[in-house]
Amino acid sequence: MDLHNQIEKRGAIMAGSIAKKLCIGLVVLVIAGCASTHDLTHLGQLSSNHVTLEVVGGATGGCGPELWDFVRVLPDGSSSGFFRVPKGKVLVVTDVDWQYATHGIFTTSKMQVLRLVIENLADPKLDRRAMDSTIMLTDDGKGGLAGGVSESMTSGFVVSSEARICPDVFPGPMGPPGGLQHLILRGYLAPEK
């Protein structure tokens, strides 16, 4: 065998050995990655990153004339006070549940639109609509199927730590005693990049 063939043969052996080591390393990484996924929920997040928010009225500094704001519902049924996205994180909102009813107290348009607006905390004039959800009220003035609507968003929307979510119902009124009966947002916290 000449020198050229020997070099080719040794190169092929070395390349095969390196490829084998890379494959073994890749298998180890995949197994290690799969082993840690048991900590993740169906959304691919740690359960501690999940967020459930419930709207409350009368909050100091809240949104609109009803002073709406959100509290975080904790797994033990308590709440953590008014929710703001922590610094260095974003909130990804994936689902919305809401109900609207007149209770026969007033008449209004049969169509009601829930609007969720992202409002800048430093300058509340900087705001943009992030989501609309429409229901048609039944003849007795209650909202839609089963009295409300649940929205599972295809893409959701993101809120930074420099903003908050403000709800509005058009044409309304927002309530109480009739109007918006409940509003629940679900999502998760993710690193801000």
PyMOL commands that place a pseudoatom at each C-alpha (Angstrom):
pseudoatom trace, name=CA, resn=MET, resi=1, chain=A, elem=C, hetatm=0, pos=[0.000, 0.000, 0.000]
pseudoatom trace, name=CA, resn=ASP, resi=2, chain=A, elem=C, hetatm=0, pos=[1.424, 3.337, -0.892]
pseudoatom trace, name=CA, resn=LEU, resi=3, chain=A, elem=C, hetatm=0, pos=[1.591, 6.277, 1.508]
pseudoatom trace, name=CA, resn=HIS, resi=4, chain=A, elem=C, hetatm=0, pos=[-1.346, 8.079, -0.129]
pseudoatom trace, name=CA, resn=ASN, resi=5, chain=A, elem=C, hetatm=0, pos=[-3.695, 5.084, 0.358]
pseudoatom trace, name=CA, resn=GLN, resi=6, chain=A, elem=C, hetatm=0, pos=[-2.552, 4.644, 3.977]
pseudoatom trace, name=CA, resn=ILE, resi=7, chain=A, elem=C, hetatm=0, pos=[-3.341, 8.312, 4.727]
pseudoatom trace, name=CA, resn=GLU, resi=8, chain=A, elem=C, hetatm=0, pos=[-6.771, 7.958, 3.103]
pseudoatom trace, name=CA, resn=LYS, resi=9, chain=A, elem=C, hetatm=0, pos=[-7.497, 4.804, 5.094]
pseudoatom trace, name=CA, resn=ARG, resi=10, chain=A, elem=C, hetatm=0, pos=[-6.404, 6.357, 8.404]
pseudoatom trace, name=CA, resn=GLY, resi=11, chain=A, elem=C, hetatm=0, pos=[-8.424, 9.505, 7.602]
pseudoatom trace, name=CA, resn=ALA, resi=12, chain=A, elem=C, hetatm=0, pos=[-11.521, 7.415, 6.945]
pseudoatom trace, name=CA, resn=ILE, resi=13, chain=A, elem=C, hetatm=0, pos=[-11.015, 5.504, 10.213]
pseudoatom trace, name=CA, resn=MET, resi=14, chain=A, elem=C, hetatm=0, pos=[-10.557, 8.778, 12.152]
pseudoatom trace, name=CA, resn=ALA, resi=15, chain=A, elem=C, hetatm=0, pos=[-13.588, 10.350, 10.473]
pseudoatom trace, name=CA, resn=GLY, resi=16, chain=A, elem=C, hetatm=0, pos=[-15.663, 7.280, 11.315]
pseudoatom trace, name=CA, resn=SER, resi=17, chain=A, elem=C, hetatm=0, pos=[-14.467, 7.400, 14.928]
pseudoatom trace, name=CA, resn=ILE, resi=18, chain=A, elem=C, hetatm=0, pos=[-15.300, 11.111, 15.228]
pseudoatom trace, name=CA, resn=ALA, resi=19, chain=A, elem=C, hetatm=0, pos=[-18.730, 10.575, 13.661]
pseudoatom trace, name=CA, resn=LYS, resi=20, chain=A, elem=C, hetatm=0, pos=[-19.398, 7.714, 16.079]
pseudoatom trace, name=CA, resn=LYS, resi=21, chain=A, elem=C, hetatm=0, pos=[-18.418, 9.899, 19.056]
pseudoatom trace, name=CA, resn=LEU, resi=22, chain=A, elem=C, hetatm=0, pos=[-20.628, 12.737, 17.765]
pseudoatom trace, name=CA, resn=CYS, resi=23, chain=A, elem=C, hetatm=0, pos=[-23.590, 10.353, 17.401]
pseudoatom trace, name=CA, resn=ILE, resi=24, chain=A, elem=C, hetatm=0, pos=[-23.091, 9.019, 20.924]
pseudoatom trace, name=CA, resn=GLY, resi=25, chain=A, elem=C, hetatm=0, pos=[-22.816, 12.581, 22.236]
pseudoatom trace, name=CA, resn=LEU, resi=26, chain=A, elem=C, hetatm=0, pos=[-25.986, 13.580, 20.396]
pseudoatom trace, name=CA, resn=VAL, resi=27, chain=A, elem=C, hetatm=0, pos=[-27.892, 10.588, 21.804]
pseudoatom trace, name=CA, resn=VAL, resi=28, chain=A, elem=C, hetatm=0, pos=[-26.743, 11.526, 25.326]
pseudoatom trace, name=CA, resn=LEU, resi=29, chain=A, elem=C, hetatm=0, pos=[-27.905, 15.132, 24.797]
pseudoatom trace, name=CA, resn=VAL, resi=30, chain=A, elem=C, hetatm=0, pos=[-31.285, 14.018, 23.475]
pseudoatom trace, name=CA, resn=ILE, resi=31, chain=A, elem=C, hetatm=0, pos=[-31.802, 11.622, 26.385]
pseudoatom trace, name=CA, resn=ALA, resi=32, chain=A, elem=C, hetatm=0, pos=[-30.708, 14.290, 28.898]
pseudoatom trace, name=CA, resn=GLY, resi=33, chain=A, elem=C, hetatm=0, pos=[-33.059, 16.805, 27.256]
pseudoatom trace, name=CA, resn=CYS, resi=34, chain=A, elem=C, hetatm=0, pos=[-35.971, 14.371, 27.354]
pseudoatom trace, name=CA, resn=ALA, resi=35, chain=A, elem=C, hetatm=0, pos=[-35.280, 13.509, 30.974]
pseudoatom trace, name=CA, resn=SER, resi=36, chain=A, elem=C, hetatm=0, pos=[-35.831, 17.156, 31.990]
pseudoatom trace, name=CA, resn=THR, resi=37, chain=A, elem=C, hetatm=0, pos=[-39.022, 17.623, 29.973]
pseudoatom trace, name=CA, resn=HIS, resi=38, chain=A, elem=C, hetatm=0, pos=[-41.022, 15.836, 32.680]
pseudoatom trace, name=CA, resn=ASP, resi=39, chain=A, elem=C, hetatm=0, pos=[-40.867, 19.170, 34.536]
pseudoatom trace, name=CA, resn=LEU, resi=40, chain=A, elem=C, hetatm=0, pos=[-42.610, 20.975, 31.663]
pseudoatom trace, name=CA, resn=THR, resi=41, chain=A, elem=C, hetatm=0, pos=[-46.347, 21.397, 31.195]
pseudoatom trace, name=CA, resn=HIS, resi=42, chain=A, elem=C, hetatm=0, pos=[-48.369, 20.912, 28.012]
pseudoatom trace, name=CA, resn=LEU, resi=43, chain=A, elem=C, hetatm=0, pos=[-47.293, 24.440, 26.982]
pseudoatom trace, name=CA, resn=GLY, resi=44, chain=A, elem=C, hetatm=0, pos=[-43.613, 23.524, 27.267]
pseudoatom trace, name=CA, resn=GLN, resi=45, chain=A, elem=C, hetatm=0, pos=[-43.230, 25.728, 30.365]
pseudoatom trace, name=CA, resn=LEU, resi=46, chain=A, elem=C, hetatm=0, pos=[-42.441, 25.133, 34.005]
pseudoatom trace, name=CA, resn=SER, resi=47, chain=A, elem=C, hetatm=0, pos=[-45.649, 25.268, 36.051]
pseudoatom trace, name=CA, resn=SER, resi=48, chain=A, elem=C, hetatm=0, pos=[-44.225, 28.233, 37.981]
pseudoatom trace, name=CA, resn=ASN, resi=49, chain=A, elem=C, hetatm=0, pos=[-44.231, 30.254, 34.725]
pseudoatom trace, name=CA, resn=HIS, resi=50, chain=A, elem=C, hetatm=0, pos=[-47.971, 29.771, 34.159]
pseudoatom trace, name=CA, resn=VAL, resi=51, chain=A, elem=C, hetatm=0, pos=[-50.080, 32.836, 34.890]
pseudoatom trace, name=CA, resn=THR, resi=52, chain=A, elem=C, hetatm=0, pos=[-53.842, 33.089, 35.499]
pseudoatom trace, name=CA, resn=LEU, resi=53, chain=A, elem=C, hetatm=0, pos=[-55.169, 36.637, 35.833]
pseudoatom trace, name=CA, resn=GLU, resi=54, chain=A, elem=C, hetatm=0, pos=[-58.623, 37.721, 37.017]
pseudoatom trace, name=CA, resn=VAL, resi=55, chain=A, elem=C, hetatm=0, pos=[-59.999, 41.217, 36.459]
pseudoatom trace, name=CA, resn=VAL, resi=56, chain=A, elem=C, hetatm=0, pos=[-61.148, 43.272, 39.456]
pseudoatom trace, name=CA, resn=GLY, resi=57, chain=A, elem=C, hetatm=0, pos=[-62.771, 46.709, 39.562]
pseudoatom trace, name=CA, resn=GLY, resi=58, chain=A, elem=C, hetatm=0, pos=[-62.139, 49.711, 41.784]
pseudoatom trace, name=CA, resn=ALA, resi=59, chain=A, elem=C, hetatm=0, pos=[-58.352, 49.422, 41.740]
pseudoatom trace, name=CA, resn=THR, resi=60, chain=A, elem=C, hetatm=0, pos=[-56.401, 52.571, 42.547]
pseudoatom trace, name=CA, resn=GLY, resi=61, chain=A, elem=C, hetatm=0, pos=[-54.796, 53.614, 39.265]
pseudoatom trace, name=CA, resn=GLY, resi=62, chain=A, elem=C, hetatm=0, pos=[-56.847, 51.016, 37.364]
pseudoatom trace, name=CA, resn=CYS, resi=63, chain=A, elem=C, hetatm=0, pos=[-57.922, 51.263, 33.732]
pseudoatom trace, name=CA, resn=GLY, resi=64, chain=A, elem=C, hetatm=0, pos=[-60.928, 53.283, 32.583]
pseudoatom trace, name=CA, resn=PRO, resi=65, chain=A, elem=C, hetatm=0, pos=[-63.764, 54.719, 34.657]
pseudoatom trace, name=CA, resn=GLU, resi=66, chain=A, elem=C, hetatm=0, pos=[-64.350, 51.322, 36.334]
pseudoatom trace, name=CA, resn=LEU, resi=67, chain=A, elem=C, hetatm=0, pos=[-60.668, 51.235, 37.438]
pseudoatom trace, name=CA, resn=TRP, resi=68, chain=A, elem=C, hetatm=0, pos=[-60.123, 47.668, 36.166]
pseudoatom trace, name=CA, resn=ASP, resi=69, chain=A, elem=C, hetatm=0, pos=[-56.895, 45.836, 36.954]
pseudoatom trace, name=CA, resn=PHE, resi=70, chain=A, elem=C, hetatm=0, pos=[-55.752, 42.213, 37.150]
pseudoatom trace, name=CA, resn=VAL, resi=71, chain=A, elem=C, hetatm=0, pos=[-54.723, 40.043, 40.093]
pseudoatom trace, name=CA, resn=ARG, resi=72, chain=A, elem=C, hetatm=0, pos=[-52.718, 36.857, 39.693]
pseudoatom trace, name=CA, resn=VAL, resi=73, chain=A, elem=C, hetatm=0, pos=[-54.602, 33.753, 40.834]
pseudoatom trace, name=CA, resn=LEU, resi=74, chain=A, elem=C, hetatm=0, pos=[-52.193, 31.446, 42.650]
pseudoatom trace, name=CA, resn=PRO, resi=75, chain=A, elem=C, hetatm=0, pos=[-52.396, 27.615, 42.671]
pseudoatom trace, name=CA, resn=ASP, resi=76, chain=A, elem=C, hetatm=0, pos=[-53.664, 27.600, 46.278]
pseudoatom trace, name=CA, resn=GLY, resi=77, chain=A, elem=C, hetatm=0, pos=[-56.645, 29.822, 45.365]
pseudoatom trace, name=CA, resn=SER, resi=78, chain=A, elem=C, hetatm=0, pos=[-55.212, 33.023, 46.821]
pseudoatom trace, name=CA, resn=SER, resi=79, chain=A, elem=C, hetatm=0, pos=[-54.059, 36.047, 44.810]
pseudoatom trace, name=CA, resn=SER, resi=80, chain=A, elem=C, hetatm=0, pos=[-50.839, 37.989, 44.827]
pseudoatom trace, name=CA, resn=GLY, resi=81, chain=A, elem=C, hetatm=0, pos=[-52.284, 41.479, 44.494]
pseudoatom trace, name=CA, resn=PHE, resi=82, chain=A, elem=C, hetatm=0, pos=[-52.219, 43.541, 41.332]
pseudoatom trace, name=CA, resn=PHE, resi=83, chain=A, elem=C, hetatm=0, pos=[-50.164, 41.873, 38.631]
pseudoatom trace, name=CA, resn=ARG, resi=84, chain=A, elem=C, hetatm=0, pos=[-47.324, 43.466, 36.722]
pseudoatom trace, name=CA, resn=VAL, resi=85, chain=A, elem=C, hetatm=0, pos=[-44.984, 41.585, 34.425]
pseudoatom trace, name=CA, resn=PRO, resi=86, chain=A, elem=C, hetatm=0, pos=[-41.662, 41.146, 36.288]
pseudoatom trace, name=CA, resn=LYS, resi=87, chain=A, elem=C, hetatm=0, pos=[-38.579, 42.938, 34.913]
pseudoatom trace, name=CA, resn=GLY, resi=88, chain=A, elem=C, hetatm=0, pos=[-36.669, 40.784, 32.454]
pseudoatom trace, name=CA, resn=LYS, resi=89, chain=A, elem=C, hetatm=0, pos=[-39.815, 38.802, 31.530]
pseudoatom trace, name=CA, resn=VAL, resi=90, chain=A, elem=C, hetatm=0, pos=[-42.723, 39.025, 29.106]
pseudoatom trace, name=CA, resn=LEU, resi=91, chain=A, elem=C, hetatm=0, pos=[-46.233, 37.692, 29.565]
pseudoatom trace, name=CA, resn=VAL, resi=92, chain=A, elem=C, hetatm=0, pos=[-47.522, 35.571, 26.687]
pseudoatom trace, name=CA, resn=VAL, resi=93, chain=A, elem=C, hetatm=0, pos=[-51.341, 35.576, 26.834]
pseudoatom trace, name=CA, resn=THR, resi=94, chain=A, elem=C, hetatm=0, pos=[-52.781, 32.415, 25.262]
pseudoatom trace, name=CA, resn=ASP, resi=95, chain=A, elem=C, hetatm=0, pos=[-56.416, 32.198, 26.440]
pseudoatom trace, name=CA, resn=VAL, resi=96, chain=A, elem=C, hetatm=0, pos=[-59.264, 34.517, 27.444]
pseudoatom trace, name=CA, resn=ASP, resi=97, chain=A, elem=C, hetatm=0, pos=[-62.568, 33.692, 29.187]
pseudoatom trace, name=CA, resn=TRP, resi=98, chain=A, elem=C, hetatm=0, pos=[-65.224, 36.367, 29.616]
pseudoatom trace, name=CA, resn=GLN, resi=99, chain=A, elem=C, hetatm=0, pos=[-68.924, 36.806, 30.249]
pseudoatom trace, name=CA, resn=TYR, resi=100, chain=A, elem=C, hetatm=0, pos=[-71.266, 39.747, 29.712]
pseudoatom trace, name=CA, resn=ALA, resi=101, chain=A, elem=C, hetatm=0, pos=[-74.836, 40.049, 31.021]
pseudoatom trace, name=CA, resn=THR, resi=102, chain=A, elem=C, hetatm=0, pos=[-77.396, 42.811, 31.440]
pseudoatom trace, name=CA, resn=HIS, resi=103, chain=A, elem=C, hetatm=0, pos=[-79.482, 41.019, 34.123]
pseudoatom trace, name=CA, resn=GLY, resi=104, chain=A, elem=C, hetatm=0, pos=[-82.434, 42.854, 32.590]
pseudoatom trace, name=CA, resn=ILE, resi=105, chain=A, elem=C, hetatm=0, pos=[-81.209, 46.095, 34.206]
pseudoatom trace, name=CA, resn=PHE, resi=106, chain=A, elem=C, hetatm=0, pos=[-80.515, 47.896, 30.931]
pseudoatom trace, name=CA, resn=THR, resi=107, chain=A, elem=C, hetatm=0, pos=[-80.822, 47.463, 27.194]
pseudoatom trace, name=CA, resn=THR, resi=108, chain=A, elem=C, hetatm=0, pos=[-77.787, 47.500, 24.985]
pseudoatom trace, name=CA, resn=SER, resi=109, chain=A, elem=C, hetatm=0, pos=[-76.576, 46.380, 21.611]
pseudoatom trace, name=CA, resn=LYS, resi=110, chain=A, elem=C, hetatm=0, pos=[-76.865, 42.625, 21.078]
pseudoatom trace, name=CA, resn=MET, resi=111, chain=A, elem=C, hetatm=0, pos=[-73.239, 42.577, 19.971]
pseudoatom trace, name=CA, resn=GLN, resi=112, chain=A, elem=C, hetatm=0, pos=[-70.541, 43.207, 22.607]
pseudoatom trace, name=CA, resn=VAL, resi=113, chain=A, elem=C, hetatm=0, pos=[-66.816, 43.337, 21.871]
pseudoatom trace, name=CA, resn=LEU, resi=114, chain=A, elem=C, hetatm=0, pos=[-64.193, 42.749, 24.550]
pseudoatom trace, name=CA, resn=ARG, resi=115, chain=A, elem=C, hetatm=0, pos=[-61.046, 44.658, 23.684]
pseudoatom trace, name=CA, resn=LEU, resi=116, chain=A, elem=C, hetatm=0, pos=[-57.736, 44.034, 25.429]
pseudoatom trace, name=CA, resn=VAL, resi=117, chain=A, elem=C, hetatm=0, pos=[-55.359, 46.957, 25.103]
pseudoatom trace, name=CA, resn=ILE, resi=118, chain=A, elem=C, hetatm=0, pos=[-51.647, 47.026, 25.926]
pseudoatom trace, name=CA, resn=GLU, resi=119, chain=A, elem=C, hetatm=0, pos=[-50.986, 50.289, 27.779]
pseudoatom trace, name=CA, resn=ASN, resi=120, chain=A, elem=C, hetatm=0, pos=[-47.523, 51.706, 28.476]
pseudoatom trace, name=CA, resn=LEU, resi=121, chain=A, elem=C, hetatm=0, pos=[-46.990, 52.188, 32.225]
pseudoatom trace, name=CA, resn=ALA, resi=122, chain=A, elem=C, hetatm=0, pos=[-44.808, 55.306, 31.853]
pseudoatom trace, name=CA, resn=ASP, resi=123, chain=A, elem=C, hetatm=0, pos=[-47.090, 56.990, 29.291]
pseudoatom trace, name=CA, resn=PRO, resi=124, chain=A, elem=C, hetatm=0, pos=[-50.699, 55.684, 29.324]
pseudoatom trace, name=CA, resn=LYS, resi=125, chain=A, elem=C, hetatm=0, pos=[-51.400, 57.577, 26.083]
pseudoatom trace, name=CA, resn=LEU, resi=126, chain=A, elem=C, hetatm=0, pos=[-49.232, 54.961, 24.369]
pseudoatom trace, name=CA, resn=ASP, resi=127, chain=A, elem=C, hetatm=0, pos=[-51.664, 52.094, 23.921]
pseudoatom trace, name=CA, resn=ARG, resi=128, chain=A, elem=C, hetatm=0, pos=[-52.630, 49.632, 21.232]
pseudoatom trace, name=CA, resn=ARG, resi=129, chain=A, elem=C, hetatm=0, pos=[-55.329, 47.019, 20.923]
pseudoatom trace, name=CA, resn=ALA, resi=130, chain=A, elem=C, hetatm=0, pos=[-53.947, 43.471, 21.182]
pseudoatom trace, name=CA, resn=MET, resi=131, chain=A, elem=C, hetatm=0, pos=[-57.144, 41.399, 21.014]
pseudoatom trace, name=CA, resn=ASP, resi=132, chain=A, elem=C, hetatm=0, pos=[-60.857, 41.635, 20.188]
pseudoatom trace, name=CA, resn=SER, resi=133, chain=A, elem=C, hetatm=0, pos=[-63.470, 39.027, 21.083]
pseudoatom trace, name=CA, resn=THR, resi=134, chain=A, elem=C, hetatm=0, pos=[-67.120, 39.373, 20.025]
pseudoatom trace, name=CA, resn=ILE, resi=135, chain=A, elem=C, hetatm=0, pos=[-70.265, 37.808, 21.495]
pseudoatom trace, name=CA, resn=MET, resi=136, chain=A, elem=C, hetatm=0, pos=[-73.930, 38.119, 20.567]
pseudoatom trace, name=CA, resn=LEU, resi=137, chain=A, elem=C, hetatm=0, pos=[-76.279, 38.514, 23.529]
pseudoatom trace, name=CA, resn=THR, resi=138, chain=A, elem=C, hetatm=0, pos=[-79.326, 36.280, 23.769]
pseudoatom trace, name=CA, resn=ASP, resi=139, chain=A, elem=C, hetatm=0, pos=[-82.832, 37.740, 24.137]
pseudoatom trace, name=CA, resn=ASP, resi=140, chain=A, elem=C, hetatm=0, pos=[-82.610, 37.657, 27.918]
pseudoatom trace, name=CA, resn=GLY, resi=141, chain=A, elem=C, hetatm=0, pos=[-79.475, 39.830, 27.766]
pseudoatom trace, name=CA, resn=LYS, resi=142, chain=A, elem=C, hetatm=0, pos=[-76.903, 37.204, 28.646]
pseudoatom trace, name=CA, resn=GLY, resi=143, chain=A, elem=C, hetatm=0, pos=[-73.776, 36.769, 26.584]
pseudoatom trace, name=CA, resn=GLY, resi=144, chain=A, elem=C, hetatm=0, pos=[-73.480, 34.066, 23.970]
pseudoatom trace, name=CA, resn=LEU, resi=145, chain=A, elem=C, hetatm=0, pos=[-73.330, 30.327, 24.446]
pseudoatom trace, name=CA, resn=ALA, resi=146, chain=A, elem=C, hetatm=0, pos=[-73.333, 29.412, 28.156]
pseudoatom trace, name=CA, resn=GLY, resi=147, chain=A, elem=C, hetatm=0, pos=[-73.296, 33.109, 29.063]
pseudoatom trace, name=CA, resn=GLY, resi=148, chain=A, elem=C, hetatm=0, pos=[-69.858, 33.975, 27.699]
pseudoatom trace, name=CA, resn=VAL, resi=149, chain=A, elem=C, hetatm=0, pos=[-67.002, 32.975, 25.508]
pseudoatom trace, name=CA, resn=SER, resi=150, chain=A, elem=C, hetatm=0, pos=[-63.626, 31.269, 25.799]
pseudoatom trace, name=CA, resn=GLU, resi=151, chain=A, elem=C, hetatm=0, pos=[-60.938, 32.179, 23.311]
pseudoatom trace, name=CA, resn=SER, resi=152, chain=A, elem=C, hetatm=0, pos=[-57.916, 29.963, 22.680]
pseudoatom trace, name=CA, resn=MET, resi=153, chain=A, elem=C, hetatm=0, pos=[-55.645, 32.112, 20.600]
pseudoatom trace, name=CA, resn=THR, resi=154, chain=A, elem=C, hetatm=0, pos=[-53.669, 30.758, 17.684]
pseudoatom trace, name=CA, resn=SER, resi=155, chain=A, elem=C, hetatm=0, pos=[-50.701, 33.016, 18.342]
pseudoatom trace, name=CA, resn=GLY, resi=156, chain=A, elem=C, hetatm=0, pos=[-51.596, 34.947, 21.503]
pseudoatom trace, name=CA, resn=PHE, resi=157, chain=A, elem=C, hetatm=0, pos=[-50.005, 38.274, 22.324]
pseudoatom trace, name=CA, resn=VAL, resi=158, chain=A, elem=C, hetatm=0, pos=[-47.045, 39.468, 24.371]
pseudoatom trace, name=CA, resn=VAL, resi=159, chain=A, elem=C, hetatm=0, pos=[-46.895, 42.122, 27.109]
pseudoatom trace, name=CA, resn=SER, resi=160, chain=A, elem=C, hetatm=0, pos=[-43.583, 43.508, 28.388]
pseudoatom trace, name=CA, resn=SER, resi=161, chain=A, elem=C, hetatm=0, pos=[-42.705, 44.615, 31.900]
pseudoatom trace, name=CA, resn=GLU, resi=162, chain=A, elem=C, hetatm=0, pos=[-43.130, 48.207, 30.691]
pseudoatom trace, name=CA, resn=ALA, resi=163, chain=A, elem=C, hetatm=0, pos=[-46.846, 47.774, 30.023]
pseudoatom trace, name=CA, resn=ARG, resi=164, chain=A, elem=C, hetatm=0, pos=[-50.114, 46.422, 31.403]
pseudoatom trace, name=CA, resn=ILE, resi=165, chain=A, elem=C, hetatm=0, pos=[-53.327, 45.024, 29.944]
pseudoatom trace, name=CA, resn=CYS, resi=166, chain=A, elem=C, hetatm=0, pos=[-56.458, 47.195, 30.059]
pseudoatom trace, name=CA, resn=PRO, resi=167, chain=A, elem=C, hetatm=0, pos=[-59.895, 45.723, 29.240]
pseudoatom trace, name=CA, resn=ASP, resi=168, chain=A, elem=C, hetatm=0, pos=[-62.742, 47.553, 27.516]
pseudoatom trace, name=CA, resn=VAL, resi=169, chain=A, elem=C, hetatm=0, pos=[-66.167, 46.429, 26.311]
pseudoatom trace, name=CA, resn=PHE, resi=170, chain=A, elem=C, hetatm=0, pos=[-67.791, 48.146, 23.335]
pseudoatom trace, name=CA, resn=PRO, resi=171, chain=A, elem=C, hetatm=0, pos=[-70.491, 49.407, 23.140]
pseudoatom trace, name=CA, resn=GLY, resi=172, chain=A, elem=C, hetatm=0, pos=[-70.914, 48.401, 26.786]
pseudoatom trace, name=CA, resn=PRO, resi=173, chain=A, elem=C, hetatm=0, pos=[-71.590, 49.512, 29.396]
pseudoatom trace, name=CA, resn=MET, resi=174, chain=A, elem=C, hetatm=0, pos=[-68.790, 47.826, 31.313]
pseudoatom trace, name=CA, resn=GLY, resi=175, chain=A, elem=C, hetatm=0, pos=[-70.789, 47.447, 34.538]
pseudoatom trace, name=CA, resn=PRO, resi=176, chain=A, elem=C, hetatm=0, pos=[-71.483, 46.666, 37.357]
pseudoatom trace, name=CA, resn=PRO, resi=177, chain=A, elem=C, hetatm=0, pos=[-74.181, 45.701, 38.183]
pseudoatom trace, name=CA, resn=GLY, resi=178, chain=A, elem=C, hetatm=0, pos=[-74.706, 44.410, 34.639]
pseudoatom trace, name=CA, resn=GLY, resi=179, chain=A, elem=C, hetatm=0, pos=[-71.988, 44.349, 32.024]
pseudoatom trace, name=CA, resn=LEU, resi=180, chain=A, elem=C, hetatm=0, pos=[-68.719, 42.477, 32.245]
pseudoatom trace, name=CA, resn=GLN, resi=181, chain=A, elem=C, hetatm=0, pos=[-69.297, 39.622, 34.701]
pseudoatom trace, name=CA, resn=HIS, resi=182, chain=A, elem=C, hetatm=0, pos=[-65.866, 38.076, 34.661]
pseudoatom trace, name=CA, resn=LEU, resi=183, chain=A, elem=C, hetatm=0, pos=[-62.659, 38.177, 32.662]
pseudoatom trace, name=CA, resn=ILE, resi=184, chain=A, elem=C, hetatm=0, pos=[-59.857, 35.647, 33.072]
pseudoatom trace, name=CA, resn=LEU, resi=185, chain=A, elem=C, hetatm=0, pos=[-56.586, 35.638, 31.132]
pseudoatom trace, name=CA, resn=ARG, resi=186, chain=A, elem=C, hetatm=0, pos=[-54.220, 32.673, 30.966]
pseudoatom trace, name=CA, resn=GLY, resi=187, chain=A, elem=C, hetatm=0, pos=[-50.679, 32.492, 29.696]
pseudoatom trace, name=CA, resn=TYR, resi=188, chain=A, elem=C, hetatm=0, pos=[-47.089, 32.166, 30.825]
pseudoatom trace, name=CA, resn=LEU, resi=189, chain=A, elem=C, hetatm=0, pos=[-43.986, 34.186, 31.643]
pseudoatom trace, name=CA, resn=ALA, resi=190, chain=A, elem=C, hetatm=0, pos=[-40.991, 33.920, 29.322]
pseudoatom trace, name=CA, resn=PRO, resi=191, chain=A, elem=C, hetatm=0, pos=[-37.558, 35.592, 29.262]
pseudoatom trace, name=CA, resn=GLU, resi=192, chain=A, elem=C, hetatm=0, pos=[-37.511, 39.019, 27.613]
pseudoatom trace, name=CA, resn=LYS, resi=193, chain=A, elem=C, hetatm=0, pos=[-35.105, 38.980, 24.680]
for i in range(1, 193): cmd.bond("trace and resi %d" % i, "trace and resi %d" % (i + 1))
show_as sticks, trace
zoom trace
